[in-house]
Amino acid sequence: MSDYIVRATAADNQIRAFAATTRELVEHAREIHNLSPVASAALGRLMTAGAMMGAMMKGEDDLLTLQIQGSGPIGGITVTADAKANVKGYVNVPDVILPPNEKGKLDVSGAVGTGLLSVIKDMGMKEPYVGQTALQTGEIAEDLTYYFATSEQVPSSVGLGVLMTKENHVEEAGGFIIQLMPFTDEKVIDALEEKLGRMTSVTSLLKEGKSPEMILEELLGEFGLEINETIPTQFYCNCSKKRVEKAIISIGKKEIKDMIADGKPIEVNCHFCNTNYEFSVEELKEILKKSR
């Protein structure tokens, strides 16, 4: 199990925490979407957060969608995750290239721009829960920290990082989410804030070879850290030709008849995993029979 999430508590359950290593799933996304370095970093950060937030959900069939709609050249980012920490995602403009920011790092904020972060939780109710906040920095971790505080009223600290090699491969990826429970003691809050204030970046911790357990130990060790669970996480898309067929049926008889009249096979692309599904004219005729 190379990519995984740890779930932990500290300070007698006053703090709950998650940390993840996600290098393989981010590298997989980079490969299938042919992402530029800055697009890899942006999507990798949001997928890492999505995997951890998926693991927070209670119901087995719960689904989470994270969407960033920004004014920057990347256009937007969409990530979905389930309660088993299966995650998938894409960016609107995968080949965006930007010069480094003033710190010499990948300019994720510049790629994202200003806009909105939406968190959609489908928990089997009539309507999904939708939380929406304005992007604060476009760096993604700070934007999620702000979302948790304002939309869910949970004081949180989110750290996310993706480190790329000169050859544009993912060297390291991971992150953490630390949250305070409503009954957290003021002394614990002050001590934790001081600790987080001294922390270096997530990428520097990953580059030192620190595992998710070691990252949480570094941040929460003095608060009596207890690791509760280890959860595997992976890039996983549940698309299939059958599912795409259902989507074609849903567009209606007239459109399917128009496709058949063109006399050419059609190709349907899955945004999430970039798989193409081809349907011949004969297959379209069979689909027409199934449509209403």
C-alpha positions, 0 to 999 in steps of 0.5 A, a space after each residue: 500500500 503506497 498511497 494511504 491516509 492515517 486517521 488520528 486523534 490527540 489531546 484526549 479527542 479534542 483534536 482530530 487529524 488526517 494525513 496522507 501520502 498521495 504520490 502515486 495517484 497524483 502521478 497517475 493523474 499527471 500521466 493520463 491527463 498529460 498535465 503541466 507541472 503547475 496543473 499537476 500541483 493544483 490537481 494533486 493538492 485538491 485530490 489529496 484534500 478530496 481523498 482525506 475529506 472522502 475518508 471523513 464521510 460516514 455513509 458507505 455510499 456517500 460521495 464528495 465533489 470539490 470544485 474550484 471555478 477560478 479566473 486563472 488560466 487553469 479554468 477550473 478543477 473538479 475532484 470527486 471522492 468516495 468514503 473509501 478514499 477512491 478519488 479522481 479529478 481533472 483540470 479544464 486546461 491541463 497544459 497551462 504553463 506559468 513562470 514560478 512565483 516570487 518564492 521560486 515555486 509553482 504558481 498554483 495561485 496564479 493558475 487558479 486565480 480568484 473565484 469560488 470553492 464548492 464542496 458538494 456532499 451527496 449523502 443519499 438525501 433528497 438534495 446534496 449538501 452544498 457549501 460555497 466560499 470565495 477563494 482566499 488565496 488560490 493556493 487550495 490549502 488556505 481556501 479549504 481552511 477558510 471553507 471549514 471555518 465558515 461553512 462547517 464552523 470547524 476550526 481547521 488547519 489544512 496543509 497540502 503539497 506536490 513536489 515535481 521533478 525537473 522531468 515533470 514527474 511527481 516526486 512527492 505529494 501529500 497533506 494533512 487536515 487538523 481539526 478542533 472539536 467544539 470543546 477544545 481547551 484554550 491552552 491546547 488551541 494556543 499551543 497548537 497554533 504556535 506549533 503550526 506557526 513554526 511548521 515548514 511546508 508539507 513538501 519539505 516534510 515529504 522531501 525529508 522522507 516523512 510518512 503521514 504518521 511522522 508528519 502527525 507525530 511532528 505536529 501533534 506528538 506533544 498532545 498525545 497522538 493516537 493513530 486510529 486507522 490506516 486507509 488506502 487511497 487511489 485514483 479510481 474512476 468507475 466509468 464503463 461503456 455501460 455507464 456511458 451508454 446510459 448517458 447517451 440514452 438520457 440525451 433523448 431519441 432525437 439526438 440519437 437518431 441524428 447521430 445515426 443519420 450522420 452514419 459515423 461512429 461517435 466517441 465519448 470521452 470521460 473527463 475524469 480518467 480521459 478514457 474514450 468510448 467508441 460507439 458504432 452506428 449499429 451500437 447506436 441503433 441498439 441504444 435507440 431501441 432502449 431509449 424512450 
